[in-house]
Amino acid sequence: MQNRTVFLKYFSLVITLIILLISGLPVFANDNFIITNIVSDDAGKLLLINGKNTSGVDNYKVVKLENPQRVVLDIPNAVLIGTRRSINLANTGITNVRIAQFSADPSIVRVVFTADSKENLKKLSFHKSDNTLIFKINGIEVQKYSAPSVYRDKDTEDNTQDFIKINNEKSAEKKEGEAQLVTETKEKVIDEPEKQEKPLVHLKNSNDQNMVINTIKNVNNHLVLSGIGSISIKEPFVLHHPNRLVIDIPNSSVNSAELLKIYPLNGTDIIRVGQFDPETLRVVVETADPNNYKTIISPDLQSLVITPKDNINISNLPNSKNECQIQDIKVQKIDNKTTSIILTATQPIIHNIRHLHRPEKVLLELYNVNAPPKALISALQKSNQYLGVDIGFIEKYPMGSSWSFPINYGAKIESKLSIDGKNLEITFIDKIVAPKGRVVIDAGHGGSEPGAKRAGIYEKHITLDIAKKVYKYLSMAGVDVIMTRNDDDTLSLKERTEITNRVNPNVFVSIHVNACENSRVTGLETHWYTPQSRELARHIHSRLANYVKSHDRGVIKSMFYVIHHVNVPAVLVEVGFMSNDDERCQIMTEERQELTARAVADGIIQYLRFGY
């Protein structure tokens, strides 16, 4: 009986070993480094080995071999999921990397670098970061290396956007690993009928992607997408009927089509996830208020959190409890159309970045980074692309900071985060070709003719302040600007029109502040007279109504002298009512004047670009 028991034990052990050998899976402990993804950069200068639990990875064994020149590195307490890999690098020095499970007991993964000379092997080094082993080639510094874009604006300003729905019905003809989607094209304002169903091609091999999503879950009303690689997003956009926020994750896929489904949130909001094409994962938030949602990227670039802005919780992200400081701010002018800002922090950065419109600005929220001292902020002077910075605090996150960069109309932004999460680079790019043209800006009244007057405040001073700001924005965009007055000078209406007709500009804009007997009246007006001026009035007024919070009194045909007696498209803008106490106080503020000036300038720029 005892012999039979021993036999059964040995037999069971042999069967278990045979099964393990057949399946090709090594036996490993819970504290092993589990390698799930291997990524090389396009330049062939970095190799990233991603996985889980690098804490047990120490005491590397390194051996140099010849014929050919090689470095053999054994990673202890490591398990490679999947088959052995061979990667040909785009590098003239180290040409190939092979990775395989060298042994299962003990668990050792072997990495072999092949080079064309001993000197190139000397340029190879490695570094351990959270969940990643980083192999550096050609001596580049990890801290200076930026992963692919974390955030990138849309490349175009098309009038249509693509949008996906998930088809939950099973298809008998659907192949394994495929997801069926319905694609429809929607205009920004008017929806079209639904398009025909269109099957997606095979999900791409995960090794070809920057990011492979392996888990998607609702955590306390936050949708958290996590995986292996480096996650990034394009500029989210809003569609209507029904309202929804669309977030594209480029160069990404899921490791299972089962993740492509609907995820309900609290209330009536839902999030749908679909593989829009083999290169892009698309997330659609159906909600009554698309502007209520934010995206937060984890500092290890492994997770994306989509959350209502009044319910942000970063406690589950790495380094969320580590308060950090800005060590350095560098501004690099790449060329006349491109400027980069590099923020270096003491800890990995948890952040959100958004491109806001009407008016144009970039809002950067650093949830675990304090506002820097003034000495560092002074480096962020105005450039050709951004117009300074306003730094404040984030409500509910006292150890965080909010950075607001006003930017040129039509400028694009791109951000990158270094592998260690401590360096955030934001690049501002002027994408739209500078408009060609000459503009005359007329600051209403002046000198002995003060215009409207209330509570010791004169219209002539306000119009000159705003006119100078319009001059600044137009000049930065490359427009030739002429002012009818630059100081508190007296000019007749006839003199203003003579100046304009003499220089023969493309556009004439006169700036005024309104007033009336009824002190309750507020609002914005744009006046035109000649038929050639109507489109200019529409361009300027549409931006005024969007940028400035005041009653929209519309575009009005009026026979004011200055817009009736010039030979070019001409408008007169009333930027508010001095006779209303509240609006008068608002018009006196720097913020209201800047918004007004940017609205007028952006309207002129857009008009010139259309080539009227």
Stockholm file with secondary structure:
# STOCKHOLM 1.0

chainA/1-612         MQNRTVFLKYFSLVITLIILLISGLPVFANDNFIITNIVSDDAGKLLLINGKNTSGVDNYKVVKLENPQRVVLDIPNAVLIGTRRSINLANTGITNVRIAQFSADPSIVRVVFTADSKENLKKLSFHKSDNTLIFKINGIEVQKYSAPSVYRDKDTEDNTQDFIKINNEKSAEKKEGEAQLVTETKEKVIDEPEKQEKPLVHLKNSNDQNMVINTIKNVNNHLVLSGIGSISIKEPFVLHHPNRLVIDIPNSSVNSAELLKIYPLNGTDIIRVGQFDPETLRVVVETADPNNYKTIISPDLQSLVITPKDNINISNLPNSKNECQIQDIKVQKIDNKTTSIILTATQPIIHNIRHLHRPEKVLLELYNVNAPPKALISALQKSNQYLGVDIGFIEKYPMGSSWSFPINYGAKIESKLSIDGKNLEITFIDKIVAPKGRVVIDAGHGGSEPGAKRAGIYEKHITLDIAKKVYKYLSMAGVDVIMTRNDDDTLSLKERTEITNRVNPNVFVSIHVNACENSRVTGLETHWYTPQSRELARHIHSRLANYVKSHDRGVIKSMFYVIHHVNVPAVLVEVGFMSNDDERCQIMTEERQELTARAVADGIIQYLRFGY
#=GR chainA/1-612 SS CHHHHHHHHHHHHHHHHHHHHHHTCCCCCTTSEEEEEEEECTTSCEEEEEEECCTTCCSCEEEEETTTEEEEEEEESEEECSSCEEEECSCSSEEEEEEEEEEETTEEEEEEEEESSHHHHTTCEEEEETTEEEEECTTCCGGGCBCSCSEECCSCCCSEEEEEEECCSCCTTCCTTCCEEEEEEEESSSCCCCCCEEECCCCCCGGGSSEEEEEEEEETTEEEEEEEECCCEECCEEETTTTEEEEEEESEEESCGGGCSEEECSTTCEEEEEEEETTEEEEEEECSCGGGEEEEECTTSSEEEEEEGGGCCCTTSTTTTCCBCEEEEEEEEEETTEEEEEEEESSCCCEEEEEETTTTEEEEEETTBCCCCHHHHTTCCCCSSBCCCEEEEETTEEEEEEEEEEBCTTEEEEEEEBTTSCEEEEEEEECSCCCCCEEEEEECSBTTBCCCEETTEEHHHHHHHHHHHHHHHHHHTTCEEEESCSSSCCCCHHHHHHHHHHHCCSEEEEEEEECCSCTTCCCEEEEECSGGGHHHHHHHHHHHHHHSCSCEEEEEECCCHHHHSCSSCEEEEEEEETTSHHHHHHHHSHHHHHHHHHHHHHHHHHHHHHTC
#=GC SS_cons         CHHHHHHHHHHHHHHHHHHHHHHTCCCCCTTSEEEEEEEECTTSCEEEEEEECCTTCCSCEEEEETTTEEEEEEEESEEECSSCEEEECSCSSEEEEEEEEEEETTEEEEEEEEESSHHHHTTCEEEEETTEEEEECTTCCGGGCBCSCSEECCSCCCSEEEEEEECCSCCTTCCTTCCEEEEEEEESSSCCCCCCEEECCCCCCGGGSSEEEEEEEEETTEEEEEEEECCCEECCEEETTTTEEEEEEESEEESCGGGCSEEECSTTCEEEEEEEETTEEEEEEECSCGGGEEEEECTTSSEEEEEEGGGCCCTTSTTTTCCBCEEEEEEEEEETTEEEEEEEESSCCCEEEEEETTTTEEEEEETTBCCCCHHHHTTCCCCSSBCCCEEEEETTEEEEEEEEEEBCTTEEEEEEEBTTSCEEEEEEEECSCCCCCEEEEEECSBTTBCCCEETTEEHHHHHHHHHHHHHHHHHHTTCEEEESCSSSCCCCHHHHHHHHHHHCCSEEEEEEEECCSCTTCCCEEEEECSGGGHHHHHHHHHHHHHHSCSCEEEEEECCCHHHHSCSSCEEEEEEEETTSHHHHHHHHSHHHHHHHHHHHHHHHHHHHHHTC
//
